[in-house]
Structure formats: C-alpha cells, structure tokens
Amino acid sequence: MQTLSETASPQARTGSADFDVIVVGAGFAGLYMLHRLRGLGFSVRVLEAASGVGGTWYWNRYPGARCDVESVEYSYQFSPELQQEWEWSERYATQPELLRYANHVADRFDLRRDIQFDLRVTAATFDEAANRWTIVTHDGARLSATYCVTATGCLSVPNEPKFKGTEMFAGPTYHTGRWPHEGVDFTGQRVGIIGTGSSAVQSVPIIAGQAEHLYVFQRTPSFVVPARNAPLSLSEQVAIKADYPALRALAKTRRNGLFCETRDVSALGVSDEERERAYRERWDRGGLCYTGTFNDLLIDSRANETAADFLRARIREVVKDPATAEALSPRTVVGGKRLCIDIGYYETFNRENVTLIDLNKAPLGEITRDGLTAGGKPYRLDSIVFAIGFDAMTGALTRIDIRGRGGARLAEKWAEGPRTYLGLSVAGFPNLFTITGPGSPSVLTNMLPTIEQHVDWVAECIGTMRERNFRRIEATQNAETAWVARVNEIAAGTLFPTCNSWYLGANIPGKPRVFMPYIGFPPYVEECNEIAASGYSGFALS
Ligand code: N01
C-alpha cells in the first residue's frame, strides 16, 4: 500500500497521512470546512477527485450553465471582507464566474496547501479500537483521521445513461454533468438532447444556436420561469453590499434561505384579478421567487393549479405551434420538482431547426449506430447529449464504501432510503459528519448559507469534543429514527411527494422512493442550535 506521502501533490505534501479531520470534496462545503477547522488549530486534509476546487462548478460546464440563485446570495458570508471585495458581474453568475470565485476563495484563504487533487476516495472504514477513520483512495493510498467529514455535494454523481444501444452510437455522447473542459462546438451537426430539466433548459437555447438541427427528447416537461438575467450595475452592488448583514439575516428567516419572501397570503383567498397581478409581478421579477407568490402553493393542490395555469398561459403566448406549446405544458405540481429558470428556452421552440419529441407519445426505442429511435421513427444524429440529471443526495455517499461500527456498510443501511440524524450524522457511524446530507434542508434552500450553517455546527461540535476531552460522537438509534419520521411527516403535509422528482430518488430506476430533504430552514437551524446547546442531545459522546 502506498502512503499519502508517496502520492501527495506538491501543494499537499506533508509527509503525514494522519490527521485530526479528513474532508472529502473541495467544493464550497469542503473549502469552508477546511478554513473553519484550520482556524481552530486542527490538522486537516481535503481529498478531491477533480483537478481543481469548485465541486459542481468544476464539473458542470455545459453550454449556458449558470446558477439559478442570484449571485449576491449564492456566495459565502463568513468573511465580511470577502463579501465586500468580490464583484459579481451578472444577476445570475455563469459557471466560469462561479469557478473563478471558488478559486479566489481557495487562494485568498490559502487553502490549497491542505487539499489534494486528483484523488477519489473509494472507501472509509471506522476502526473502533483505534477510534479512527481509515480513508482509502482510488490509487490505494491510505490516510487516517479521528473525524471524517463528507462534503461530496448533493448533485455530483451523474445519472448514468442506461439506454439500450448507447454503446452502438458512432458519434460522441455527452453528459451535462461531465462536460468536456475544452467545450463542444455543435456547428453543422444534428444533435439530440435527452432530458428537459434545469441543465437542458439552460443548454437547449445555446445548442440550438449552433446546431444544424436540435431534437429535444422530452419525457416530462418542466415548469420554467424567466431568469431576467442582466448585468449587475455598480450602484446595485453598492446598495446590496451596504445592506448585506440585514439581507443575510432576513434570508435566515425564510424557509428556503433566500432573500425573497413567501407572501403570507393564500392563493385561494384573493380575487382572480389580485392573484393574476401577484403572479405577474413575480413572473416579471423572474427567478425562483415565483413559488413564494402565495403561502399555500406547495400545500394545496387547488392553489398550486392557479400557479400552474398562469405558467401554462405564458407558454402558449410564446410558443407559436399549439401542439408544441401543449407538449411543453407540465401537468405536474409547480415547485414539486425544482423550478427551472431560463434565458430564451421557450422561444427556442419557434426556431426552424428545433424539434420537440414528446416521449409519452413516441417512446424512446433504442440508440443505434446512426442516432436513435422514438415512436418507431429513426432520428439521424451526429451527437447525443444526456441531460438526465444526477443520482442526487445519496449517490456520492453510497458510492464510497463507508463502513461504520462492526463493519456495517452505509450503502446497505440506506438500501431502503437514507437514515440520518439532522442530515449530519448516522447511527453506527461515529465521528462521521455529512455536510448537507439527506435529512437536512440542503437542496430546498440556497445551498451556500446552508453549507455554512452545517460547517459552523460541525466545527463547533469537533471543537467542543476536544475541549471536553471526548473522543467519539455518534447519533443514537432513537434520535435517528425520530428524525427520519419527522422528515417524512413534514414532507407528507406538502405536495412534494406527488412528483417523480430527484428529491424522492424517483429519477433513478430502482432507487427507493423516499423524500430526502428536510423542509424548513429556520426551524431546522433552531433545532441544531438547541441540540448543540443541550450538550448534543440525541448523540452519544464518549
Ligand atoms: O436533471 P433533472 P438536471 N428517459 O433530474 C429526464 C440542479 N441544477 O441536470 O422528469 C428520458 O432535473 C428527466 O425526465 P423525468 C437543479 O437543482 C441547477 O437538469 O424524470 N428522459 C428530466 O427531464 C436541478 O434540479 C442548475 O421524466 C429521462 C431530465 O432527464 C438539478 O441540478 C443548473 C430519462 C433530468 O432532469 C438537476 O438538473 C442545472 C430517461 N431514461 C442543474 N432519465 C442551476 O442553475 C431522465 N430523464 C444551479
């Protein structure tokens, strides 16, 4: 077996393979975790499979990739100086800008010397006698640490295309979640894209602008709201920066951790005119705020239907061909799947060189050497783009062979769905923390503040353990069972479980259908704080 010192990259060569904490992943969560733990004087090593920092923004380089949360919000707040000095150029940052930001943070806080790139963690085993985690990487290197923190992201493992005949296709195939770094030029090509979620909604207009012809193969239409993207003027930036502490504090009172509020009014308690005006106002404003137009949109299906009607009417206004407009009109719950935000998505379907294929009417047959068949009809293609999403929330964790006490495997424990306490900790897996893990608000919120809250909680916990001379912390079985029940109970009171979303694992054949995120950021934070203040109730410390 190699030791770390034999394989370490120059920036991370310390000669030691034993640490207080090993963090898996150098995305936004891993970077901040390193910064916090280092500040507390712990020895930390971050292991990252990619060749650079940035996590999702390192990998997701498909055409048009940008964040659907406004850049001034989708950013760290732990450093007021960083918050003041960084300048965002647009309302919604592009992938390259977000990656520049992640790199800037890594440099500004001198993080690279403790990060080792190009190392994929394949296994993590808890040694009870030694009270340590042994971490194994793809090249056989072994490291050990008292604590293991996973910062592996919620949408980091691509949903593998398992279409019959994929290997037969003569041309190149691409996955939006693993786009070639050198980019792809589709000029003059016949391109097929499978999937119509956020990644497709962003990339379709750009691919259509290059391709000779673009065929969009749609299984379920998404609800799409305009981004209203625009350059951020200096005066806008100055105004936000002057008010940042208040805006950030306000966002912490919101269920989704965003600046914009959910109006405390029922969609069914207002006149038709007022309802229409309210939707129009959010539509004109653009972005994810649309689902906050009324307080019952994700609770009452009749209320939700009014929001859906408004959006379907907008599709009919833009898309000239009525049959295409109808096929693009979702019949699901607005917000039950993540809302998509667009720049010119619907307009793209008015182009001569774009065809929508409704897979409900023309089911996908197989991929062939020359393209694919749908509804028995062959489509000749030069390239195929899979925009089919991710094995969300659990995929990155279950792909690592994580073994807790008695050799128990995490993947086996989660065979019927993930079980955690607070989304942070797993019974039977001591000294393991899962940043934005299943059972925490994560993907239903603005990820950056959610990440910071988890990182701060974990850092404080590990610091307290040291202070009080404890060496082991583990969620109790009872606390975990009660937490899982609570996550499910809250979700059951909403419309979320009615959609076949990745929140439920429904996009992955065979994955258990369990609603994974915790709904409600402020009560969650309050509970985390109370648990810490109580001396970590629900955890066994020794
Ligand atoms: O993936 P998705 P995504 N045959 O799972 C279809 C975040 N994100 O990469 O709905 C045919 O949403 C599938 O159809 P269906 C964001 O949180 C953020 O687009 O399962 N079709 C669906 O249409 C987002 O929610 C940004 O019936 C198949 C599509 O593929 C999340 O990532 C940008 C299929 C997958 O949509 C995932 O988005 C991009 C099959 N066998 C992404 N399997 C930001 O702006 C799947 N599909 C931050």
Residues whose N, C-alpha, C, O or C-beta is under 5 A from the ligand:
A	BS01	N01	R66 C67 D68 L155 I194 G195 T196 G197 S198 S199 A200 R219 T220 R338 A387 I388 G389 F390 N500 W502 N507
